[in-house]
Amino acid sequence: MTATPIKTISPSNSKFETFLNRIEEDFGKIRQRAYDLFKCNGQSDGLDFDNWFKAERELFDVPPAELTEDETTYRASVAVPGFASEQLTVTATADSLTIRGEAEETKKAEKTLLSEFSHKQIFRHFHLDSPVDPDAVTANLENGVLKIELPKAQPARVVPVKKAAAKAA
């Protein structure tokens, strides 16, 4: 089992804006391709999700995933065969989880007659309904499956104010 580094980003982090810009850029590409598919389909209503998912899969490999939750934790399992932990980026915010992976084919010295290995890029983004503690997120890569645990943030609690004891005179 290999630990995968987690990037935690909060609005106060200087990298937060860069992260949001990259996500917006990726979503912009998907949005444009989905719109192109909408136009190619005769601008038919009711295919919004189909167009979006097709666009997403054309632009990125979208690995199979499972996201579960219980009272205290979200758990994600993402199939990432062929990726090493250093080729994966897991980013956790208070309300989302993003997984990116990028792997280049290594060039060989000998003449290649056929290669179906190429540049691979994966992307998954999950919005989480309950806030999580980004600093407590863990990720491990085992047998081609990235397993991520996202502990939920503790809910706010009311603290009773106690009356100070009277001082003796």
N, C-alpha and C positions, 0 to 999 in steps of 0.2 A: 504494500500500500504506500503510495507516494502522496505526501501532503502537497496541496496546490495552494500557492499564495492567494490571499483574498485582498482585494482592494476595497477599502471602505471609503465611501464618499458621503459627506454631509454638505449642506448648503454653505457652511462656513469654510469648507476645504477649498483651497485655490484650484484644485483640479475639477471641481464640480461643474463649472461652466464648460470646460473642455469636454468632459464626459457627456453633458447634455447636448452640446453641439454635434458630437459624433453620433449620438443616438438619433438626433433630429435629422442629420444628413442621411443616415441609413434609412430611417422611416420615410424621408422625402423620396429616396430612390424607389422604395417599395410602393409608396403612394402614387408616384408617376407611372410606374409600370402597371399597377392595378387599374389606373384610369385608362391607360392605353388598351388594356384587355377589355375594359368596359366598352370602349369605343369599338373595338374589333368585334365584340359580341352584339353589335347593333344597339348599344346603350340600353340593354334589357335590365329591368329592375329585378331584384331578388338574387343577384349573383355576387353581391358585395363581398361576402366572406370568401367565396370561391375565387374571385379575382384577386383578393388580398393574399390568400394563402398560395395561390399559383405564382404570383409575383414574388413573394417571399422566397419560395423554393427555387425560382429561376435565378435570383440574385445571390442567395446564400444557401448552403446546405443547412437544413434545419434538422438537427439530430432529434431522434425520438427521446421523449422525456416523460417523467412522471413527477407530479407535484402532489404531496399529501400534507395534511396538517392534523395536529391534535391540539389539546388545550394550550400547550406551551411551546410548540415547535413546528415549523414548516420543514419538510424534507424533500429535496429534489434529487432525482437520479437522471442523469443525462448520458446517453450512449455516445462516446467519443472515441471509437476505435481508431488506432493509428496516430493518436495525439499523445505527446509526452506532456507532463504537467507544466513544463516551462513554455509550452506552446499555447497554453490556455490562460485566459484572463477571466476571473470571476470577480464581478463588481457588485457589492451590496450597498443599497441605500436603505433608509428607514422603511420604504414602501415598495422596493423592487429588487429583482435579482437579474443580472445580465451575465450571460456566458458568451465569450468570444473565443475563437480558436483560429489559428493561422499556421499552416505548415507548408513549407516549400519542398519540392522534390529535390533531392540531392543529386547533383550532376556526377556522373561516373566518368572515369578516364577512358573506358572502352567505348566503342561505337555502339550506340543504341539502335536496334532495328525496330523495336516497338516498345512503347511505354504508355500504359494507361494510368500511371501515377502522375499526378499533377499538383499544382497549387491547390490547397484545400482551405476553405474559409467557412467557419460555422458561426451561427448567431442564434441565440435564444434570449428572449426577454420575458420576464414574468412580473406582472403587477401583483402585489400582495395586499389583501384586504385588511390585514391587521399589521400594525407597525412591528418591525423587528429591531433587534439590537445589532447593528452592523459590525460592531467590534467583537461580538461573540460568535460570528459566523465561522464555520469550519468547512473545508472542502478536501476530499481525498480522492485520488484516482486509483482505481483498482480494477484490473482486467478490462480496461477499455470503458469503464463506467465511472463517471464523475459523480460522487455522492456529496451532497451539500446539506448541512444542517443550519437552519436559521432560527435561533431562539427568539421567541416573541418578546417584545419589550414589556416591561412590567407596567401595568396600568397605574395611572395616577391614584394616589390614595390620600385620604383626608387624615391629617395628623391633629389630634386634639390638643388644644392649648391648655396647659395646666396653670393653675393659679400659683403664683409664687408664695412660699410660706412667709408669714409675717416675722419680721426680725424682733428679737427680744430687746427690750430697752434697758 
